[in-house]
Amino acid sequence: MHGPTLSGWLLVALCAATGAYCLLRTRVCEGEERRAAVGEAVMGFGMAAMALPAAVLTPPEWGWTVYAAVFGAAALHGLLAARHGGHHLHHLVGSLAMVYMAVAMAAPGAAGAHAGHTAGTAGGIPALTGGLLLYYVAYVLRSGARLVPVTATGGRGGDAARTAGGSDTGTAWAPSGRGTDAAWAAVGGGGRAWASRPELAHACRLSMALAMLAMLVTL
């Protein structure tokens, strides 16, 4: 019993910290970046609440309906926003996964619903759960590869590395997405720069994907 409870608290801490960082990013980002940060903050806090150990909080039966409604609305928003960028498709998948887990734990025979995330008693559709697991495994591997430092070998690459990293180390991160240039130009500018560093945003997305894997495995 202690093991699952501990793992639940670790998930809560990870998801809450990720949600807080994404919320901080909404203050320094604009446009699509800001909307993406809002969606990630909602996802982080929602996952933190869902991962709370049953010994601490057992939500009422209607609580899972609220989860499904909130993330159903988030999925609809992600579907409408998908035309603005591929990353919104990932938000859509994440929101649908949250709806799926809420419905699975609210279903009759799920043995206490919320306890399912810590005791492995929730039910789901094996094929759908397997498909989501494969998606998140692929996403974790891809995101992890993007966080690996890229070593420049000289010339223009060395200049770019020094410009991006702010030092003469010859090593730079390989961020991507809108707002990257502005984010890196702001490095060294205090809290605002810290909140807009692209490699931290990628790390948060990777953390949430890992947490989603851990939660889906219990189904």
N, C-alpha and C positions, 0 to 999 in steps of 0.2 A: 504493500500500500504506500510506503514511503517513497518508493521510486517514482511511480506515476505522479504523485503529488508534487515532488520536486521538479519533474520535467514540466508539469503544468505551470509552476511558478517561473521557470526559466523561459517558457514561451510567453508568459504574460510580460515579463521584464523586457524581452527582446522586442515584442510587438509594440509595447507601449513606448519604448525608447525610439523605435523607428517612426511611430506615429507622431511623436513630439518633434523629431527632427524635420519630418515632412511638413508639419504645421509651421515650423520656423522658416522653412523654405518659402512658404506662401508669402512671407513678408518681403522677400528680396527678388522674387521671380515675377515675370509678367507674361501675359498672353497664355499660350498653350502650356508653357512650363508651369505656370501658376495653377492652371486647372489640373494638370497632372499631379502636382504636389498635393492639392486638396483631395483628389481621389485616393492618393496613397496614404494620406493622413487618416481618412475615414476607414480605409482598409486596415491600417495598423491598429487603430483603437478598437475596431470591431473584432479583429482577431484576438486582441488582448482580452477583451471581455468574454469572448467565447472560450478562451483557454483557461479561464479561472477554475481552479480545482473545485469539485463538487462539495468538498468539505467546507469551503469558504462561502460559496454562493450557489444555491440551486434555484435557477430561474423558474418562474411559474410556467405552466404549459403554454400560455399565450405568448411568452417571451420569444419563443422560436418563430412565431408568426411575425412578430415585430422585426426580428432579424431578417426573415425572408422578404418582408416588405421593403425594409431599408435598402438591402443589397439588390433587390429586384429593381428598385428605382435607380440605384447606381449602375446596374447593368444596362438599363434603358438609356441612361445618360452616356455611358460608354459606347453604346451602339450608335447613338446620334453623333457622337464626337469622333467616331472612328475615321470619318472622311478627312479629318484634319491631321492625322498621323497614325502610324502603325502602333505606337505605344498604347494608344487607347484600346486597341484590340486586347492587349494584355490585361488592362483594367477590366475589360468586359469579361474575359475568362475568369479572372479572380473574383469578380462580383457573382458570376454564375456559380462558381465553386462554393462561395459562402452560402448562397441560396440553397444549393444542393445539400450541404452539410446541415444547415438548419432544418430542412425538411426531413432529412434522414434521422436526425435526433428527435424530431417531434413525432415521428411515425409510431404507431402502436407497436409495442414489443421492443422498443429501443432501450429498454431497461434503464429508465431514469434519465434519458436524454443527455443532460449535461455531464453525467458521470461517464458517458460513452467516450468522451475525449481523453479521459484519464484511465479508464479501465478497459477500453477496447470493446465496449458492449453496444455501440451504436450500429445501426444497420445501413446498408447502402446497396447500390446496384454494382456488382463487381466489375462489369465491363466499363461503366462510366467512371468508377473510381480508378480503375487501371489506366484509362485514357488520360485522366487528369494527372495521375502520378507520372506518366510518361512525359506529359507536357512540361510539368514543373521540373522534372529531372533534366530535360533538355534545356530549359530556361536557366537552371542553376549552373549547368556546365558552360553555357554560353556566356552568362554574366560573369562567372568566375574567370573565364579566359580574358574577358575585357578588362578585368581589374589587374591583370598581370602587368608589371612595369615593362615598358618598352625601352630597351637600351639603344641609344643613338650611337652611330659609329663615326661621326665626324661630319664635316661640311655643313650643309644646310640642316641635317638632322641634329648635329650637336648644337647649333645655334637655337634651333627650335626647342631642344630639351632645356637649354639654359633659360630661354624665355619663359617656358611653361613652368618649370620647377622653381625659378627664382634663385638657382644656384648653379655652380659649375660641376654638377655631379655626373652629367652625361646620361641621367636616367629621367624619363618623363612618363607620366601616365598617358593612356590613350583614351581620353573621354570622347563622347560623341553627343550629338543632339543640339538643339537650338540653345543659344545663350552661352555656349561653351567659351567663346572668346571673351565675352564680357566677364564671365565668372573667373577665368584665369587672370584677367587683367586686374581683378579686384583682390587677388590673393595678397595678404599682408595688410588688409584694411580692417582688421578687427572682426567682430561678430558677423557682420554682413558678409565678408569674404568667406568665413568659416561655413556659413549657412548655404553658400552658393557653390561650394566646391563640387564639381561634377563627379569625382570619384566617390565621394561620400553618398551622393544620391544613388549611384550604382550599387554601392554596398548596402544601402537600405533596401533596395529592390531585391537584392540577393538574399538578405536576411528574411524578408517577408516570404520569398519563395521557399526558403528552407523551412520556415514555420508552417507554411501551407502543406508542404510535404509531410511534416510530422503530424499534422492534424488529419490529413487524408488517410494516412496509414492506419489510424485507429478505426476507420470505417471498414 
